[in-house]
Amino acid sequence: MSWLLTLSYVVHVAAAAFWTGAILFYAYLVVPAGGRSWLDRAAMNVLLDRLLRVTRWTGIALPVTGFYQWWVLYPVDPGALLGTTRGWLVLAMLSLWGALNGLLEVGIYRMRTVGGSVDPVAYLAEGFLVDGGVDGVATERLAAVGRPYVLVSLALTVGLLVDAALLAGGVPL
């Protein structure tokens, strides 16, 4: 295995661990705490912004390293990707990643628009805005709006981790 492929695995796994850990942390601690008013608006704004930043930065690292691995491990032969269990697991991972990233973007956008309309282009450029992200809205309301997105994200994250474990362990199906 080349040093570049090894480096891509290290970056890929580290980014995936950081990303899935952030989602699990948010689902397990932040949403329940926000729903019970244990967090003030400023803390909720910061945590939403950080989750969005993690999603976006890993949204660069994961596809770049993943596509490099795909290119090296499944060169031009569609049969290696479509004709094997391992290939289907790779495609499932790609699908889960896309659904999860999109769902988090939409969920955080919905939370940001609770306080009023926000131009989607401005949202993509600005993120959640730590200062003034959502002013005048109770954390309970933010948590209620985000809860369905976070719960589905949590389920997709578990599926992604199971998929990664099957790929890493080489478990034949």
Solvent accessible surface area in square Angstrom, and as a share of the most:
residue,aa,sasa,rsa
1,M,170,0.76
2,S,58,0.37
3,W,189,0.66
4,L,78,0.39
5,L,11,0.05
6,T,63,0.36
7,L,87,0.43
8,S,9,0.06
9,Y,68,0.26
10,V,89,0.51
11,V,59,0.34
12,H,32,0.14
13,V,96,0.55
14,A,60,0.47
15,A,13,0.10
16,A,29,0.22
17,A,61,0.48
18,F,127,0.53
19,W,1,0.00
20,T,6,0.03
21,G,35,0.33
22,A,20,0.16
23,I,2,0.01
24,L,65,0.32
25,F,98,0.41
26,Y,5,0.02
27,A,12,0.10
28,Y,172,0.65
29,L,85,0.42
30,V,3,0.02
31,V,7,0.04
32,P,39,0.25
33,A,16,0.12
34,G,0,0.00
35,G,25,0.24
36,R,140,0.51
37,S,58,0.37
38,W,176,0.62
39,L,39,0.19
40,D,91,0.47
41,R,102,0.37
42,A,64,0.50
43,A,34,0.27
44,M,0,0.00
45,N,4,0.02
46,V,49,0.28
47,L,47,0.24
48,L,0,0.00
49,D,3,0.01
50,R,115,0.42
51,L,8,0.04
52,L,2,0.01
53,R,125,0.46
54,V,20,0.11
55,T,1,0.00
56,R,68,0.25
57,W,174,0.61
58,T,8,0.04
59,G,16,0.15
60,I,100,0.51
61,A,26,0.20
62,L,10,0.05
63,P,27,0.17
64,V,99,0.57
65,T,13,0.07
66,G,21,0.21
67,F,101,0.42
68,Y,49,0.19
69,Q,18,0.08
70,W,63,0.22
71,W,175,0.62
72,V,59,0.34
73,L,73,0.36
74,Y,26,0.10
75,P,76,0.48
76,V,150,0.86
77,D,77,0.40
78,P,87,0.55
79,G,40,0.38
80,A,27,0.21
81,L,15,0.08
82,L,93,0.47
83,G,61,0.58
84,T,60,0.35
85,T,58,0.34
86,R,105,0.38
87,G,0,0.00
88,W,143,0.50
89,L,23,0.11
90,V,30,0.18
91,L,37,0.19
92,A,39,0.31
93,M,39,0.17
94,L,63,0.31
95,S,77,0.49
96,L,39,0.19
97,W,52,0.18
98,G,34,0.32
99,A,53,0.41
100,L,0,0.00
101,N,25,0.13
102,G,35,0.34
103,L,38,0.19
104,L,4,0.02
105,E,38,0.17
106,V,67,0.38
107,G,1,0.01
108,I,1,0.01
109,Y,48,0.18
110,R,122,0.44
111,M,3,0.01
112,R,18,0.07
113,T,36,0.21
114,V,41,0.23
115,G,52,0.50
116,G,37,0.36
117,S,115,0.74
118,V,29,0.16
119,D,82,0.42
120,P,75,0.47
121,V,110,0.63
122,A,33,0.26
123,Y,7,0.02
124,L,110,0.55
125,A,87,0.67
126,E,80,0.36
127,G,4,0.04
128,F,0,0.00
129,L,62,0.31
130,V,47,0.27
131,D,131,0.68
132,G,38,0.36
133,G,7,0.07
134,V,2,0.01
135,D,96,0.50
136,G,66,0.64
137,V,17,0.10
138,A,52,0.40
139,T,8,0.05
140,E,71,0.32
141,R,131,0.48
142,L,0,0.00
143,A,1,0.01
144,A,47,0.37
145,V,26,0.15
146,G,0,0.00
147,R,89,0.33
148,P,75,0.47
149,Y,47,0.18
150,V,6,0.03
151,L,98,0.49
152,V,78,0.45
153,S,0,0.00
154,L,55,0.27
155,A,66,0.51
156,L,39,0.19
157,T,0,0.00
158,V,79,0.45
159,G,28,0.26
160,L,12,0.06
161,L,77,0.38
162,V,83,0.47
163,D,7,0.04
164,A,38,0.30
165,A,61,0.47
166,L,40,0.20
167,L,22,0.11
168,A,94,0.73
169,G,56,0.54
170,G,50,0.48
171,V,71,0.41
172,P,119,0.75
173,L,140,0.70
